[in-house]
Amino acid sequence: MTNVRQAARAGFVLDAALKLDIRVGAANDGSEITIVPPRGMPHAVYCTFRDAILDMQEAVIDHILRENGVRR
């Protein structure tokens, strides 16, 4: 999959996660990713988003760091 397509997918999944109040963060050096669901979220919903985010972890981290101004 191309980098542009992966970046678009990462943005889409992160926007959908935010609408469900799932918080996703990345370390400034890109070494870690944190996924925090809201209290009471069904486990299956959380697992679906977690798996999608981890499936494209590099693109998600890159997207977050670009939004935060750490990467250009």
Phi and psi in degrees as a GROMACS rama.xvg file:
@    title "Ramachandran Plot"
@    xaxis  label "Phi"
@    yaxis  label "Psi"
@TYPE xy
-71.4517  159.381  THR-2
-62.9627  -37.0397  ASN-3
-65.3618  -43.0509  VAL-4
-65.2557  -42.2903  ARG-5
-62.928  -40.8552  GLN-6
-64.007  -40.1067  ALA-7
-65.7786  -43.2347  ALA-8
-62.0174  -42.4886  ARG-9
-61.672  -44.6501  ALA-10
-61.8576  -42.2444  GLY-11
-63.203  -47.3619  PHE-12
-65.5272  -40.2769  VAL-13
-65.7858  -38.7482  LEU-14
-63.9177  -42.9164  ASP-15
-65.4079  -40.096  ALA-16
-63.6559  -42.0566  ALA-17
-62.6032  -38.534  LEU-18
-62.7023  -27.8118  LYS-19
-94.3052  7.22999  LEU-20
68.4072  25.6794  ASP-21
-86.2862  121.818  ILE-22
-93.0856  130.171  ARG-23
-126.313  128.612  VAL-24
-135.035  164.495  GLY-25
-138.296  147.01  ALA-26
-67.1122  148.583  ALA-27
-59.2217  -26.3751  ASN-28
-91.9234  1.31109  ASP-29
77.6975  12.9294  GLY-30
-84.7012  -20.376  SER-31
-137.628  156.976  GLU-32
-133.252  141.699  ILE-33
-123.587  133.027  THR-34
-126.067  118.499  ILE-35
-125.078  113.821  VAL-36
-83.5392  159.86  PRO-37
-73.8435  158.72  PRO-38
-61.2566  139.41  ARG-39
85.289  -1.42976  GLY-40
-68.9074  134.278  MET-41
-57.9765  137.032  PRO-42
-58.1898  -38.9894  HIS-43
-63.7359  -37.9973  ALA-44
-66.0164  -46.859  VAL-45
-58.8429  -46.0521  TYR-46
-62.5929  -37.0678  CYS-47
-62.0667  -47.4517  THR-48
-68.8272  -41.4591  PHE-49
-58.5555  -46.0468  ARG-50
-63.9701  -40.4692  ASP-51
-64.8956  -41.5158  ALA-52
-67.4461  -45.0644  ILE-53
-70.284  -26.6849  LEU-54
-63.5798  -30.9411  ASP-55
-124.989  45.2612  MET-56
-54.6383  -44.7113  GLN-57
-61.1162  -44.3923  GLU-58
-67.2803  -36.7961  ALA-59
-65.9365  -46.5918  VAL-60
-61.4719  -44.263  ILE-61
-60.0049  -43.4372  ASP-62
-61.7519  -46.2977  HIS-63
-63.1544  -45.7689  ILE-64
-66.886  -33.8121  LEU-65
-67.9212  -41.8457  ARG-66
-62.904  -35.1885  GLU-67
-84.3706  -2.5503  ASN-68
79.6878  13.8089  GLY-69
-81.8619  -35.0196  VAL-70
-117.338  154.654  ARG-71
